[in-house]
C-alpha cells in the first residue's frame, strides 16, 4: 500500500474508532453502521471497507483469558493511592501507543493495565523508607505478550518513582539488542542508537513519535546496536546519576564483567563509604527495579 493510501486508512480507522466509542456495547450491527458511515464520506470513497471492517473487528471483538496471582498477601496495596498525587505520563503514553500504533484491542490493553497494576502493587512503593526487598515471578506462554507486559510495568514503575531500571536480557547480543529496541519504542520513545549523539527531540520513535505528545525525559546508558551493551567509559562520559531527577534504563546481558562494571559505576557515582562491606561503598535511597527477561 502506498504511503498516502496508508495515511487515508489510518485517518478512516481513527474516525471509525471515535464513532464506536458512542456505541455501548459494540455489536456487529454497530460495526456495520460505522463502516457504512465512514465509507459514505467523500474523503474515504476509495477506501477498502473490508480491510477497515476486519481491523475494527480485531480491535473490538477479541476475548482474552484471565490471569491468576499467587502470593502470601504480605503486601499493602499502594498503586491506587499513588495515582492521586503522581502523574502516570509514561504509562498513558504507552497505552496510547498500543492503541493507536500497535492497534491492540481495548480488552487486551485493559487486561495489561490491570495485570501491571497487580504486579506493581506487590512491589513496594518506592517512597517507602528503610531497607526493603520484593521478588516475584511472572509466567506466561510463548508469544503471550511478555515484553509488552514488562514494558508497561517499567512505564508505571518510573511514573511511580522508581528511578533506576535494569533489564537482564539473556547472554547474546542479538537478544539484548531486540529487547532494547522494544523498550526504545514503548518506554523511552527515542532511538538509542542515536541518542548519545545529541538531542532526543529529533530522534523520536514509537510512543515518543505519537502526534501531540510532549517529550518525556528518560535516559539510557545502553543502546539497540549490537555493541550497545553497558560500557563504563560511556557512562563515565555522561553526567547521568542513578537516582537523580530523571529515570535511567539499562538493558544488559548476563555477563559477569558487564554486571561488575555496572555495579562499580553505580557505586562510584552514588555510593557512600561503608567499611563493613566488600568494596567499601554502599548505595542508599535509590529504589531499583530489576527485570530478568528469562
N, C-alpha and C positions, 0 to 999 in steps of 0.2 A: 504494500500500500504506500502511495506517495505521502510525503510529509504533510502536504496540505489536506489530503483526504483523512489522515490520522488526526489532524487538528480539528477537522469538522466532526469526526466521530467522537472525539473527546468532548467537544462542546455539546453535542447531542446527548451524550451519556450524562453529562453534568445537568442538563436541563431535565432529562428524564428522572434522574435521581432526586432532584428537587421536587418534581411533581409527585413522586412516590412517597415523599415524606408527609404528604397530606392524606395518604391512604392508610388507614388502620382498621383491620390488618391488611397486609398486602396479599391480594388474591390473584389468581390467574386472570380474572376479568379486569382487575386494576392494571395489570401489566399490559393487557390488550389495549385498554383505553389510553394508557400513557404512550405506548409505541405509536398508536394512531395519531395522537395529538402532536407528537414530535414530528412524525412523518408528514403531517399536513403543513408544517412550517416551511415557507419558501426556501429558507436557508438550507434545509435538510432534504430538499426534493430528491436528490440523487443518493440519499443515504441507504446503506444496506440495512434495512429494518430487521431482517432475520438475525444479523450479527448483533444488532442492538438488543433484540429480544433475548438472545442467548446470554449476553453479558449481564442483563438485568436479572435473568433467572438465576445465574450463577451467584449473583450478589445476594439475592433475596429469598431464594428457595433452597437453602442448604441446611442440613441437620448436622450438628456437631455433638460428639459424645461428651459426657461429663468427665470429671476427674475426681480423684479421691485424695484426701490428705490424712496421713498417719503421723501423729505426734503424741507427746506426753502431756500436752496442754500447759507446758511450762513456759508460757509466754504471755505477754499482755498486748492485746490489740492496740495499735497506735496510729495506723496509717489514716484512718478516717478522721481522727482529730488533727493529724498533721495537715490535711487538706485545707483546714480552716485558716491557717496562717502561713502556708507555704505555696508558692506558685509552681505548679507542675507543668512547666513550659516544655521541657524536653519530651515528656510523655504526650502532651497534647499535640505537639508537632509530629511525633512518631505515629500517633493514631491517625492523624490526617494523611500522612504519607501512605499508610497501609490502605486507607480507604480510597484516596484519590489516585495514587500512582500504582500501587500493587493490586488495587481493586479486590481486597479481601472482603468477603461477605460480612455484613454487620454482625451476624451471630458469632462469627469466628473472632472478630475484634472484641466483642463484649466478653466472650469467654477468656480471651487473652488478658483483658483488663482485670477480670475477677481473679484469675489464677495468679497473676503477678502481684496483685494486692495480697492474696493469701500467703504467697512466699515472703513478701517483704514484711508482712505482719509478724512472721515467725523469726525474722531477724530483729535486731534491736534498733530502736530509734537512735540515729547517730548522735542525737543530742544527749543521750544517756551518759552520765558522768561515771568515772571509775573504770576499772578493768572489766571487760566482758568479752564473750566469745560465743558465737552461734554457728552451728554447722548443719547442713542438710543435704539431701539427695533428691534430685528430680529425675524421674524415669519416664521415658516416652518411646513410642515406636519409631523406627526409621522413617524419615520424612514426615514427622508429626508436628513440625514447627518449632523444633528445639531452639534454633538460632533466633527466630522471631521472638520466642519466649524470653530468652535472656537478654535480647536487645531491649525489649520493653522493660524488663526488670532493671537493667542498667539505667535507662532513662528515668524511671521512677526513683531509683536509689540516689541518683545525682540530684534530682529535684528535692528529695527529702533531706539531703545534706551530707551524703557520702562523697568526700572529695577525691578519693583515690580508688580507681577500679583497675584490677589486674585480671586479665583473661588468659588462662593457660591453654594454649591451642595446639596440643599434640607435640610431636617431635620432628615434624617435617616442615620445610619452608613453604611448600605449596599450601598445606592446610592452614598454617598460620596466616599466610597472605590472604587466602579466601575468607577467613574469619575476619580479618581486618577490613577487607572490602565491604562486607556486610555491615560492620559497625560504622564504617565511614558513611555509608548510605543512610542507615537507620538512626544512629545516635549522633555522631559528630556533625554530619551534614556537609563535610568538605573532603576533598581528595588529599589524603595524607601523603601521597607521592609528591605532591607539590607544596604542601603546607609549610615545610621548613624553608622554602624559598621566599616566602613573602606573605602578603595579606590573604586571609582566609576568604574575604569578601568575594574575590574573583575566582574562587575555586569551589563554589558550592555544587554539591551533587545530592541526589536522593532527597531526604527530608529537608535539607538545607536549601534546596532549589525550588521548593514549593512557592508559587506566586504569593506575594504579600507577607511572607514570613520574615520576621526580624532575625538578625544573626545572633544565635545563641553561642556563647563563648565556652569552649572546652578545648583542652589541649591533648595531643597525643605525642608520646615520645617514641612511637613505633609507626611504621608506615606499611602500606599494602604492597610495596615492591618485594620481590623475593629476598632481597638483602635488607629488608626494613625492620629486622628484629632490634631489640634494645641494644644500644651501644653507649657505654659510659662516656665516651668522648663527645657524642652528640648531646647527651643530657647535660654534661658539664658546660657545654657551649650555649646553653639557654639560661633564662632567668626563672624557669619554672620551678616552683617549690610545692611538693605534695602537701596537701592540707592548707594551701593558700586560698586566695579568693576564688579562683576558677578550678573546676574539676579537671582531673588528669586521668587519661586512659592509657593502659599499656597492654598490648596483645603480644604475648611472648611464648616461645617454645619451652617445653620442659627440658631445659638444659642446665646442668649444674653450673657451668661457667656463666651463662646469661643470668640465671637467678641470683647467683652470687654477686655479680656486678650490680644488679639491680638493688639488692639489699645494701651493698656498700654505698651506692649513690644516695639512696633514701636516708641512710644513717648520716652521710656526710653533710647533707643539706638540711636535715630536720632532726638529727639525733641530739640527745642530751647526754652528757657524761654520766656514766654509771659503772663504777669499778666492780660491781657484783656480777656482771655478765661478761661472757666472752666478747672481745672486741671493744669493750669499754663504753659503748654507746647504746642508748635505747630511744625509740621513737614513741612519743606520747601524744595523745589528743589528736590523732589522725584516723578517724573511722575508715576502715578498709573493707571493700567488698572484693573477694577473690572468687572467680568462677572457673572451675575446671571443666573444660569442654571435652571430656572423655569419660 
